[in-house]
Amino acid sequence: MKYILIAVIILFGVRYSFSQDTSAYQNESITKKIIQYQSMEKKAEIYEMQAQMQLQNVSFYKKDARVYFDSAYIVSKKAEIDKNNAQLYLIQFNFFYNLASKLASKADTAMKMAELLQDSASMKHKETDEFFLKLAEQYNQVVERNLVDSTYTVQLEAGDMLLSKFSNVKGVEVIVPSDKIKRFVVGLFKTKIEADAFRQKMVELGYSKAFVRSLDSLNF
């Protein structure tokens, strides 16, 4: 979803050319920031993939450990019945039990690693979300400098989804500009301060991607 908005930022950047005010990008261009964002998001995805691999290992280790624990149990029962070969059964029991214990230990280690990787993924996602909101806000400020008498709105999300997703918010509308990407917006505000106060309420409702934009910026 955020990649769609990033693409929109690029398209708008081409349209307005940032010709009137580029001071916000003197130290770092919008393109570099997008690349930085994509790199951060990729790291989060890698952490998640590695966590899933560790969870698969946990499943494999536990399954094999259960097989060897069962084998050790069977051997112990045989030893109780066949006293003459009890020593042989004891050797087999120790073999199966030690192997099962090692596999169980590997499962515990893999689970801890999976939890650490998932924590890293969550932290990276949070970091990228914050970076994205700053990027969207910074871009929006540049566009607004090129617009006169703008009306502000709050964009909740963008992409191919149903309006019913926003059932807990009254007045959500769908705007589909020429790029055919749906924008789900709510509210009309005369000042950015009013719009930003409303955006904060939307964030509290769970719409972490919500940001303020001028309504005119959607007319393309």
C-alpha positions as CSV (number, residue, x, y, z in Angstrom):
1,M,0.0,0.0,0.0
2,K,2.7,2.4,0.9
3,Y,4.6,1.6,-2.3
4,I,1.6,2.9,-4.2
5,L,1.7,6.2,-2.3
6,I,5.5,6.4,-2.9
7,A,4.8,6.1,-6.6
8,V,2.2,8.9,-6.4
9,I,4.8,11.1,-4.7
10,I,7.2,10.5,-7.6
11,L,4.4,11.3,-10.1
12,F,3.5,14.5,-8.3
13,G,7.1,15.4,-8.1
14,V,7.4,15.2,-11.9
15,R,4.2,17.2,-12.3
16,Y,5.2,20.1,-10.1
17,S,8.9,19.8,-10.7
18,F,9.5,21.4,-7.3
19,S,10.4,24.5,-9.3
20,Q,9.1,27.1,-6.8
21,D,10.6,25.8,-3.6
22,T,13.2,23.0,-3.3
23,S,14.9,24.1,0.0
24,A,13.4,21.1,1.8
25,Y,15.4,18.8,-0.5
26,Q,18.8,20.6,-0.5
27,N,20.5,18.0,1.7
28,E,18.7,14.9,0.4
29,S,16.6,14.4,-2.7
30,I,13.2,12.9,-2.6
31,T,14.5,10.0,-4.7
32,K,17.2,9.2,-2.2
33,K,14.6,9.2,0.6
34,I,12.4,6.8,-1.4
35,I,15.3,4.4,-1.9
36,Q,16.1,4.7,1.8
37,Y,12.5,3.9,2.7
38,Q,12.4,0.9,0.4
39,S,15.6,-0.4,1.9
40,M,14.2,-0.1,5.4
41,E,11.0,-2.0,4.4
42,K,13.1,-4.7,2.7
43,K,15.1,-5.3,5.9
44,A,11.8,-5.7,7.8
45,E,10.6,-8.3,5.2
46,I,14.0,-10.1,5.5
47,Y,13.6,-10.3,9.3
48,E,10.1,-11.7,8.9
49,M,11.3,-14.3,6.4
50,Q,14.1,-15.4,8.6
51,A,11.7,-15.6,11.6
52,Q,9.4,-17.9,9.5
53,M,12.4,-20.1,8.6
54,Q,13.3,-20.5,12.3
55,L,9.7,-21.4,13.2
56,Q,9.8,-24.1,10.5
57,N,13.0,-25.4,12.1
58,V,11.2,-25.5,15.5
59,S,8.5,-27.6,14.0
60,F,11.0,-30.0,12.4
61,Y,13.1,-30.3,15.5
62,K,10.1,-30.9,17.8
63,K,8.7,-33.5,15.4
64,D,12.0,-35.5,15.3
65,A,12.5,-35.1,19.0
66,R,9.1,-36.6,19.6
67,V,10.0,-39.6,17.4
68,Y,13.3,-40.3,19.4
69,F,11.6,-39.8,22.8
70,D,9.0,-42.3,21.7
71,S,11.7,-44.7,20.6
72,A,13.5,-44.3,24.0
73,Y,10.2,-45.1,25.8
74,I,9.7,-48.2,23.7
75,V,13.2,-49.4,24.4
76,S,12.7,-48.8,28.2
77,K,9.6,-51.0,28.1
78,K,11.5,-53.7,26.3
79,A,14.2,-53.6,29.0
80,E,11.6,-54.2,31.7
81,I,10.4,-57.3,29.9
82,D,13.7,-58.7,28.7
83,K,16.0,-58.5,31.7
84,N,18.7,-60.6,30.0
85,N,19.3,-57.8,27.4
86,A,18.7,-54.9,29.7
87,Q,22.2,-53.6,29.2
88,L,21.8,-53.5,25.4
89,Y,18.4,-51.7,25.8
90,L,20.0,-49.2,28.2
91,I,22.6,-48.3,25.5
92,Q,19.8,-47.8,22.9
93,F,17.7,-45.8,25.4
94,N,20.6,-43.4,26.1
95,F,21.2,-43.0,22.4
96,F,17.6,-42.1,21.6
97,Y,17.1,-40.0,24.7
98,N,20.3,-37.9,24.2
99,L,19.4,-37.4,20.5
100,A,15.9,-36.3,21.4
101,S,17.2,-34.0,24.1
102,K,19.6,-32.3,21.6
103,L,16.8,-31.8,19.1
104,A,14.5,-30.4,21.8
105,S,17.3,-28.0,22.8
106,K,17.7,-26.9,19.1
107,A,13.9,-26.3,19.0
108,D,14.1,-24.0,22.0
109,T,17.1,-22.1,20.5
110,A,15.3,-21.7,17.2
111,M,12.2,-20.4,18.9
112,K,14.2,-17.8,20.8
113,M,15.8,-16.8,17.5
114,A,12.4,-16.5,15.8
115,E,11.1,-14.3,18.6
116,L,14.2,-12.0,18.3
117,L,13.8,-11.8,14.5
118,Q,10.1,-11.0,14.8
119,D,10.8,-8.3,17.3
120,S,13.4,-6.9,14.9
121,A,10.9,-7.0,12.1
122,S,8.3,-5.2,14.2
123,M,10.7,-2.5,15.2
124,K,11.8,-2.0,11.6
125,H,8.2,-1.8,10.4
126,K,7.5,0.8,13.1
127,E,10.6,2.7,12.0
128,T,9.6,2.6,8.3
129,D,6.0,3.7,9.1
130,E,7.4,6.8,10.9
131,F,9.8,7.5,8.1
132,F,6.9,7.1,5.5
133,L,4.7,9.5,7.4
134,K,7.5,12.1,7.6
135,L,8.2,11.6,3.9
136,A,4.5,12.0,2.9
137,E,4.2,15.1,5.1
138,Q,7.3,16.7,3.7
139,Y,6.2,16.1,0.2
140,N,2.8,17.4,0.9
141,Q,4.3,20.6,2.3
142,V,6.2,21.1,-0.9
143,V,3.1,20.6,-3.1
144,E,1.1,22.9,-1.0
145,R,3.5,25.7,-1.6
146,N,2.5,25.5,-5.2
147,L,-1.2,25.6,-4.5
148,V,-3.5,28.6,-3.7
149,D,-6.6,28.5,-1.6
150,S,-6.3,24.8,-0.9
151,T,-8.9,22.8,0.9
152,Y,-7.4,20.1,3.1
153,T,-8.5,16.5,3.6
154,V,-7.2,13.5,5.4
155,Q,-6.2,10.5,3.3
156,L,-6.6,7.2,5.2
157,E,-5.2,4.8,2.7
158,A,-4.9,4.1,-1.0
159,G,-5.2,1.1,-3.2
160,D,-7.7,-1.6,-4.3
161,M,-9.9,-2.2,-1.3
162,L,-13.6,-1.9,-0.3
163,L,-15.1,1.2,1.3
164,S,-16.5,-1.0,4.0
165,K,-13.0,-1.3,5.5
166,F,-13.5,2.2,6.9
167,S,-16.9,1.5,8.4
168,N,-15.9,2.9,11.8
169,V,-15.4,6.3,10.3
170,K,-18.2,8.5,9.0
171,G,-18.0,10.4,5.7
172,V,-15.2,8.5,4.0
173,E,-15.2,9.1,0.3
174,V,-13.3,7.5,-2.6
175,I,-11.4,9.6,-5.1
176,V,-10.0,8.0,-8.2
177,P,-7.6,10.3,-10.1
178,S,-6.3,9.6,-13.6
179,D,-3.8,7.0,-12.4
180,K,-6.9,4.8,-11.4
181,I,-5.6,4.3,-7.8
182,K,-8.3,4.7,-5.2
183,R,-7.8,7.3,-2.5
184,F,-9.9,7.0,0.6
185,V,-10.3,10.4,2.2
186,V,-12.4,11.9,4.9
187,G,-13.2,15.5,5.9
188,L,-12.8,18.9,4.4
189,F,-10.9,21.6,6.4
190,K,-10.0,25.2,5.6
191,T,-6.7,25.1,7.6
192,K,-4.0,22.5,7.9
193,I,-4.1,22.8,11.7
194,E,-7.7,21.6,11.7
195,A,-6.9,18.8,9.3
196,D,-3.9,17.7,11.3
197,A,-6.0,17.5,14.5
198,F,-8.5,15.3,12.7
199,R,-5.7,13.2,11.3
200,Q,-4.4,12.5,14.8
201,K,-7.9,11.1,15.7
202,M,-7.7,8.8,12.7
203,V,-4.3,7.5,13.9
204,E,-5.8,6.8,17.3
205,L,-8.5,4.8,15.5
206,G,-5.9,2.6,13.9
207,Y,-5.2,4.3,10.6
208,S,-1.5,4.8,11.1
209,K,-0.9,5.7,7.4
210,A,-3.3,8.7,7.6
211,F,-1.9,12.0,6.5
212,V,-3.1,15.5,5.6
213,R,-3.1,16.6,2.0
214,S,-4.7,19.3,-0.1
215,L,-7.8,18.3,-2.0
216,D,-6.4,20.1,-5.1
217,S,-3.5,17.7,-5.1
218,L,-5.9,14.9,-6.0
219,N,-7.1,16.6,-9.2
220,F,-4.8,15.1,-11.8
